[in-house]
Amino acid sequence: LPERIANPRRALFIDAIEFLEKDPFDLEPGDDVMIAVTFRNLDSFDLKEVKMIAAVNDLDTRRSVGLFTLPKRKETTKLVTIHIPEDAQPGEYDLQIYAQDNKKVKRYVYRELVIN
């Protein structure tokens, strides 16, 4: 029988984050920012009921994608769109990408957004 990865946190990997259509360092209030997030399952078992959340907490905006299954030793890309509120103030903000499966395997990554 295949064995699980000893540290379950290492099973779920966020391989890439790509901003589509908009430059994350040149955003305006009211923009919709489409993001492609590529996940990889490094475990020898499927990750089930995976949910991804993309959030900019300082702007009180968040979107989720899921639930989906990430097959063993495979990768998948999911799209999510974040809306920059009309009343957003110029500045630098943290975009948090968070993913978790039904066994509580979690991953967090952050990317900077700049609103002009």
C-alpha positions as CSV (number, residue, x, y, z in Angstrom):
1,L,0.0,0.0,0.0
2,P,1.2,3.5,-0.7
3,E,2.0,5.6,2.3
4,R,0.8,9.1,2.9
5,I,3.3,12.0,3.1
6,A,4.6,12.1,6.7
7,N,3.9,15.8,7.0
8,P,0.4,16.4,5.5
9,R,1.2,20.1,5.0
10,R,3.6,19.0,2.2
11,A,0.9,17.2,0.2
12,L,-0.8,20.3,-1.2
13,F,1.4,22.7,-3.1
14,I,0.5,26.0,-4.7
15,D,2.6,25.8,-7.8
16,A,1.8,29.0,-9.6
17,I,-0.2,32.2,-9.3
18,E,-0.8,34.1,-12.5
19,F,-2.6,37.4,-12.9
20,L,-4.6,37.4,-16.1
21,E,-5.5,40.6,-18.0
22,K,-4.4,43.0,-15.2
23,D,-1.1,44.0,-13.7
24,P,-1.3,43.4,-9.9
25,F,1.0,46.4,-9.4
26,D,-1.2,48.8,-11.4
27,L,-4.8,48.3,-10.3
28,E,-7.7,50.9,-10.0
29,P,-10.7,50.9,-7.8
30,G,-13.5,49.0,-9.5
31,D,-11.2,46.6,-11.3
32,D,-11.9,42.9,-11.5
33,V,-8.7,40.9,-11.1
34,M,-8.7,37.4,-12.6
35,I,-6.2,35.0,-11.1
36,A,-5.2,31.5,-12.2
37,V,-4.0,29.4,-9.3
38,T,-2.2,26.1,-10.0
39,F,-2.3,23.4,-7.3
40,R,-0.3,20.2,-7.1
41,N,-1.0,17.1,-5.0
42,L,2.3,15.6,-4.0
43,D,0.7,12.8,-2.0
44,S,0.0,9.2,-3.1
45,F,-3.7,9.7,-2.2
46,D,-6.4,12.0,-3.7
47,L,-7.1,15.3,-1.8
48,K,-10.8,15.6,-1.6
49,E,-13.2,18.5,-1.0
50,V,-10.5,21.1,-1.7
51,K,-11.6,24.7,-1.3
52,M,-9.6,27.7,-2.4
53,I,-10.2,31.2,-1.0
54,A,-8.7,34.4,-2.4
55,A,-9.1,37.4,-0.1
56,V,-7.9,40.9,0.4
57,N,-8.8,41.3,4.0
58,D,-8.0,45.0,4.2
59,L,-10.6,45.6,1.4
60,D,-13.1,43.2,2.9
61,T,-13.3,41.2,-0.4
62,R,-13.1,37.5,-0.8
63,R,-14.1,34.8,-3.3
64,S,-14.0,31.0,-3.1
65,V,-13.7,28.1,-5.5
66,G,-14.5,24.5,-4.7
67,L,-15.2,21.9,-3.6
68,F,-13.0,19.9,-6.0
69,T,-10.9,16.7,-5.9
70,L,-7.2,16.9,-6.6
71,P,-6.0,13.5,-7.8
72,K,-2.9,12.0,-6.4
73,R,0.4,13.2,-8.0
74,K,-1.6,15.6,-10.3
75,E,-2.1,19.3,-10.7
76,T,-5.0,21.5,-11.6
77,T,-5.5,25.2,-12.3
78,K,-8.5,27.1,-10.9
79,L,-9.7,30.6,-11.8
80,V,-10.9,33.1,-9.4
81,T,-11.9,36.8,-9.8
82,I,-11.4,39.4,-7.1
83,H,-13.3,42.7,-7.3
84,I,-11.5,45.8,-6.1
85,P,-14.1,47.9,-4.4
86,E,-15.0,51.3,-5.9
87,D,-14.0,53.1,-2.7
88,A,-10.6,51.3,-2.3
89,Q,-7.9,53.8,-1.3
90,P,-4.6,53.9,-3.1
91,G,-1.9,51.7,-1.5
92,E,-0.3,48.3,-1.2
93,Y,-2.5,45.3,-0.1
94,D,-1.9,41.6,0.6
95,L,-3.8,39.1,-1.5
96,Q,-4.1,35.9,0.4
97,I,-4.6,32.6,-1.4
98,Y,-5.7,29.8,0.9
99,A,-6.5,26.2,0.2
100,Q,-7.7,23.4,2.4
101,D,-9.0,19.8,1.9
102,N,-11.4,17.8,4.0
103,K,-8.4,16.4,6.1
104,K,-7.3,19.9,7.1
105,V,-4.3,19.9,4.7
106,K,-3.7,23.7,4.4
107,R,-1.6,26.0,2.3
108,Y,-1.4,29.8,2.4
109,V,0.5,32.1,0.0
110,Y,0.5,35.9,-0.3
111,R,1.0,38.2,-3.2
112,E,1.1,42.0,-3.2
113,L,-1.5,44.2,-5.0
114,V,-1.0,47.9,-5.6
115,I,-4.0,50.2,-6.1
116,N,-3.3,53.6,-7.7
